[in-house]
């Protein structure tokens, strides 16, 4: 997979960049609040997303941007 790093990505909750703190919807239920370590236009399957604390998520999993 060819991932393209970018400075920010748009999410339903607003823009996110490296260092942002976001609240994510977890697969299987629940939420997590994490610090973003990388944003990519193609995290998986051509969809934008982010890396945070050893995990990845699609942009549409961002429920809230706690700190931009």
DSSP file (Angstrom, degrees, kcal/mol; ACC not computed):
  #  RESIDUE AA STRUCTURE BP1 BP2  ACC     N-H-->O    O-->H-N    N-H-->O    O-->H-N    TCO  KAPPA ALPHA  PHI   PSI    X-CA   Y-CA   Z-CA
    1    1 A X              0   0    0      0, 0.0     2,-0.9     0, 0.0    41,-0.0   0.000 360.0 360.0 360.0 137.2    0.0    0.0    0.0
    2    2 A X        -     0   0    0      2,-0.0     2,-0.3     0, 0.0    41,-0.0  -0.825 360.0-166.0-101.5  97.4    1.3    3.4   -0.9
    3    3 A X        -     0   0    0     -2,-0.9     2,-0.6    40,-0.1    40,-0.1  -0.650   7.6-150.4 -85.4 138.3    0.4    5.8    2.0
    4    4 A X        -     0   0    0     -2,-0.3    37,-2.4    38,-0.0    38,-0.4  -0.935  11.4-141.8-111.3 114.1    0.7    9.5    1.4
    5    5 A X  B     +A   40   0A   0     -2,-0.6     2,-0.3    35,-0.2    35,-0.2  -0.467  25.6 178.4 -71.5 146.0    1.6   11.6    4.5
    6    6 A X        -     0   0    0     33,-1.5    33,-0.4    -2,-0.1     3,-0.1  -0.892  37.8-118.3-141.2 169.0   -0.2   14.9    4.7
    7    7 A X  S    S+     0   0    0     -2,-0.3    11,-0.6     1,-0.2     2,-0.3   0.892  91.9   2.6 -81.2 -40.3   -0.3   17.8    7.2
    8    8 A X  E     -D   17   0B   0      9,-0.2     2,-0.3    -3,-0.1    -1,-0.2  -0.964  59.5-155.3-141.1 158.1   -4.0   17.6    8.1
    9    9 A X  E     -D   16   0B   0      7,-2.2     7,-2.4    -2,-0.3     2,-0.4  -0.969  23.1-120.3-129.3 151.5   -7.0   15.5    7.2
   10   10 A X  E     +D   15   0B   0     -2,-0.3     2,-0.3     5,-0.2     5,-0.2  -0.748  33.4 177.7 -89.5 137.1  -10.7   16.4    7.4
   11   11 A X  E >   -D   14   0B   0      3,-0.8     3,-1.6    -2,-0.4    49,-0.1  -0.848  47.3-100.4-128.6 166.9  -12.9   14.3    9.6
   12   12 A X  T 3  S+     0   0    0     47,-0.4     3,-0.1    -2,-0.3    48,-0.1   0.777 126.1  49.9 -57.7 -24.5  -16.6   14.6   10.5
   13   13 A X  T 3  S-     0   0    0      1,-0.4    52,-0.4    49,-0.3    -1,-0.3   0.477 126.7 -86.5 -92.8  -3.4  -15.5   16.4   13.7
   14   14 A X  E <   -D   11   0B   0     -3,-1.6    -3,-0.8    48,-0.1    -1,-0.4  -0.658  69.0 -26.6 123.4 178.9  -13.2   18.8   12.0
   15   15 A X  E     -D   10   0B   0     -2,-0.2     2,-0.4    -5,-0.2    -5,-0.2  -0.305  54.5-163.4 -68.4 149.3   -9.6   18.9   10.8
   16   16 A X  E     +D    9   0B   0     -7,-2.4    -7,-2.2     4,-0.1     2,-0.3  -0.988  11.0 172.3-133.3 141.1   -7.0   16.8   12.5
   17   17 A X  E >   -D    8   0B   0     -2,-0.4     3,-2.3    -9,-0.2    19,-0.3  -0.861  49.0 -63.2-136.9 173.0   -3.2   17.0   12.4
   18   18 A X  T 3  S+     0   0    0    -11,-0.6    19,-0.2    -2,-0.3     3,-0.1  -0.397 125.2  28.1 -57.6 132.0   -0.2   15.4   14.2
   19   19 A X  T 3  S+     0   0    0     17,-2.6    -1,-0.3     1,-0.4    18,-0.1   0.174  89.0 132.7  96.8 -15.5   -0.4   16.3   17.9
   20   20 A X    <   -     0   0    0     -3,-2.3    16,-3.1    48,-0.2     2,-0.5  -0.352  53.0-136.4 -64.4 148.6   -4.2   16.6   17.8
   21   21 A X  E     +EF  35  67C   0     46,-2.6    45,-2.0    14,-0.2    46,-1.8  -0.951  32.2 178.1-106.8 124.2   -6.1   14.9   20.6
   22   22 A X  E     -EF  34  65C   0     12,-2.5    12,-2.5    -2,-0.5     2,-0.6  -0.903  31.9-130.4-129.8 154.4   -9.2   13.1   19.3
   23   23 A X  E     -EF  33  64C   0     41,-2.7    40,-3.0    -2,-0.3    41,-1.3  -0.929  33.8-161.3-102.3 121.8  -12.0   10.9   20.6
   24   24 A X  E     -EF  32  62C   0      8,-3.5     8,-1.8    -2,-0.6     2,-0.5  -0.780  20.6-126.3-107.7 146.4  -12.4    7.8   18.5
   25   25 A X  E     -E   31   0C   0     36,-2.6     2,-0.3    -2,-0.3     6,-0.2  -0.810  34.5-138.5 -82.5 125.0  -15.2    5.3   18.0
   26   26 A X    >   -     0   0    0      4,-2.4     3,-1.8    -2,-0.5     2,-0.2  -0.618  17.6-108.3 -86.6 144.5  -13.7    1.9   18.7
   27   27 A X  T 3  S+     0   0    0     -2,-0.3    -1,-0.1     1,-0.3     4,-0.0  -0.547 110.9  26.9 -63.5 133.8  -14.5   -1.1   16.5
   28   28 A X  T 3  S-     0   0    0     -2,-0.2    -1,-0.3    -3,-0.0     2,-0.1   0.450 131.5 -64.3  89.4   0.9  -16.7   -3.3   18.7
   29   29 A X  S <  S+     0   0    0     -3,-1.8     2,-0.0     1,-0.2     0, 0.0  -0.193  90.5  68.9 108.5 161.4  -18.0   -0.4   20.8
   30   30 A X        -     0   0    0     -2,-0.1    -4,-2.4    -5,-0.1     2,-0.3  -0.133  64.7-101.0  83.9 178.1  -16.7    2.2   23.2
   31   31 A X  E     -E   25   0C   0     -6,-0.2     2,-0.3     2,-0.0    -6,-0.2  -0.920  20.1-157.4-136.5 160.9  -14.5    5.2   22.7
   32   32 A X  E     -E   24   0C   0     -8,-1.8    -8,-3.5    -2,-0.3     2,-0.6  -0.994  12.0-143.7-137.5 143.8  -10.8    6.1   23.2
   33   33 A X  E     +E   23   0C   0     -2,-0.3     2,-0.3   -10,-0.2   -10,-0.2  -0.956  36.7 164.4-107.6 121.6   -9.2    9.5   23.5
   34   34 A X  E     -E   22   0C   0    -12,-2.5   -12,-2.5    -2,-0.6     2,-0.5  -0.868  39.8-115.1-136.3 162.5   -5.7    9.5   21.8
   35   35 A X  E     -E   21   0C   0     -2,-0.3    18,-0.5   -14,-0.2     2,-0.3  -0.898  37.1-121.6-100.8 128.7   -3.0   11.7   20.6
   36   36 A X  E     + B   0  52A   0    -16,-3.1   -17,-2.6    -2,-0.5    16,-0.3  -0.517  30.0 177.0 -74.0 129.1   -2.5   11.6   16.8
   37   37 A X  E     +     0   0A   0     14,-2.8     2,-0.3     1,-0.4    15,-0.2   0.597  69.1   6.0-105.4 -17.5    1.1   10.6   15.7
   38   38 A X  E     - B   0  51A   0     13,-1.5    13,-2.9   -21,-0.1     2,-0.4  -0.955  57.8-153.6-162.6 144.4    0.5   10.6   11.9
   39   39 A X  E     - B   0  50A   0    -33,-0.4   -33,-1.5    -2,-0.3     2,-0.3  -0.975  17.5-174.7-121.9 142.2   -2.2   11.5    9.4
   40   40 A X  E     -AB   5  49A   0      9,-2.5     9,-2.6    -2,-0.4     3,-0.4  -0.990  32.6-142.9-138.8 143.1   -2.5    9.9    6.0
   41   41 A X  E    S+     0   0A   0    -37,-2.4     2,-0.3    -2,-0.3     3,-0.1   0.734 106.8  34.1 -72.8 -22.2   -4.7   10.4    2.9
   42   42 A X  E     +     0   0A   0    -38,-0.4    -1,-0.3     1,-0.1     6,-0.2  -0.711  63.0 153.6-134.1  82.8   -4.6    6.6    2.4
   43   43 A X  E    S-     0   0A   0      4,-2.9     2,-0.3    -3,-0.4     5,-0.2   0.864  79.7 -22.1 -75.8 -35.9   -4.6    4.9    5.8
   44   44 A X  E >  S+ B   0  47A   0      3,-1.0     3,-2.0    -3,-0.1    -1,-0.3  -0.872 129.0   8.2-171.9 140.2   -6.3    1.8    4.2
   45   45 A X  T 3  S-     0   0    0      1,-0.3     3,-0.1    -2,-0.3    -2,-0.1   0.779 125.8 -61.5  56.4  30.9   -8.5    1.0    1.2
   46   46 A X  T 3  S+     0   0    0      1,-0.3     2,-0.3    -4,-0.0    -1,-0.3   0.567 106.1 128.0  76.4   8.8   -7.9    4.5   -0.2
   47   47 A X  E <   -B   44   0A   0     -3,-2.0    -4,-2.9     1,-0.1    -3,-1.0  -0.756  61.7-113.7-100.9 144.0   -9.5    6.2    2.8
   48   48 A X  E     +     0   0A   0     -2,-0.3    11,-2.6    -6,-0.2    12,-0.3  -0.385  51.8 136.7 -70.6 153.0   -8.0    9.0    4.9
   49   49 A X  E     -BC  40  58A   0     -9,-2.6    -9,-2.5     9,-0.3     2,-0.3  -0.927  37.1-109.1-171.2-163.9   -7.1    8.2    8.5
   50   50 A X  E     -BC  39  57A   0      7,-2.5     7,-2.2    -2,-0.3     2,-0.4  -0.963  10.5-131.8-147.1 158.1   -4.6    8.5   11.3
   51   51 A X  E     +BC  38  56A   0    -13,-2.9   -14,-2.8    -2,-0.3   -13,-1.5  -0.919  31.5 170.3-107.6 140.9   -2.1    6.7   13.5
   52   52 A X  E >   -BC  36  55A   0      3,-2.9     3,-1.0    -2,-0.4   -16,-0.2  -0.871  60.2 -22.3-157.2 118.9   -2.4    7.2   17.2
   53   53 A X  T 3  S-     0   0    0    -18,-0.5     3,-0.1    -2,-0.3   -17,-0.1   0.880 127.8 -41.1  51.9  48.5   -0.6    5.5   20.1
   54   54 A X  T 3  S+     0   0    0      1,-0.3     2,-0.3     0, 0.0    -1,-0.3   0.617 124.6  81.8  80.9  13.2    0.1    2.3   18.2
   55   55 A X  E <   -C   52   0A   0     -3,-1.0    -3,-2.9     2,-0.0     2,-0.3  -0.905  63.3-137.4-140.4 168.7   -3.2    2.0   16.4
   56   56 A X  E     -C   51   0A   0     -2,-0.3     2,-0.3    -5,-0.2    -5,-0.2  -0.890  16.2-175.6-126.8 161.0   -4.8    3.4   13.3
   57   57 A X  E     -C   50   0A   0     -7,-2.2    -7,-2.5    -2,-0.3     2,-0.1  -0.992  29.4-108.9-152.2 148.7   -8.3    4.6   12.5
   58   58 A X  E >   -C   49   0A   0     -2,-0.3     3,-1.9    -9,-0.2    -9,-0.3  -0.459  36.6-114.0 -71.0 153.3  -10.3    5.9    9.6
   59   59 A X  G >  S+     0   0    0    -11,-2.6     3,-1.7     1,-0.3   -47,-0.4   0.839 115.1  62.5 -57.7 -34.7  -11.1    9.6    9.6
   60   60 A X  G 3  S+     0   0    0    -12,-0.3    -1,-0.3     1,-0.3   -11,-0.1   0.531  90.2  68.6 -74.6  -2.3  -14.8    8.9   10.0
   61   61 A X  G <  S+     0   0    0     -3,-1.9   -36,-2.6   -37,-0.1     2,-0.6   0.532  73.3 105.6 -86.5  -7.3  -14.1    7.2   13.3
   62   62 A X  E <   +F   24   0C   0     -3,-1.7   -49,-0.3    -4,-0.2   -38,-0.2  -0.644  42.6 175.5 -77.8 115.7  -13.2   10.6   14.8
   63   63 A X  E     +     0   0C   0    -40,-3.0     2,-0.3    -2,-0.6    -1,-0.2   0.792  65.6   1.4 -88.6 -33.4  -16.1   11.6   17.1
   64   64 A X  E     -F   23   0C   0    -41,-1.3   -41,-2.7     3,-0.0     2,-0.8  -0.990  57.5-133.5-156.0 145.7  -14.6   14.8   18.5
   65   65 A X  E     -F   22   0C   0    -52,-0.4   -43,-0.2    -2,-0.3     3,-0.2  -0.914  23.0-178.4-100.1 108.4  -11.4   16.9   18.2
   66   66 A X  E    S+     0   0C   0    -45,-2.0     2,-0.3    -2,-0.8   -44,-0.2   0.888  74.4   4.1 -76.3 -40.6  -10.5   17.6   21.9
   67   67 A X  E      F   21   0C   0    -46,-1.8   -46,-2.6    -3,-0.1    -1,-0.3  -0.960 360.0 360.0-147.7 127.3   -7.4   19.7   20.9
   68   68 A X              0   0    0     -2,-0.3   -48,-0.2   -48,-0.2   -51,-0.1   0.452 360.0 360.0 -83.3 360.0   -6.3   20.7   17.5
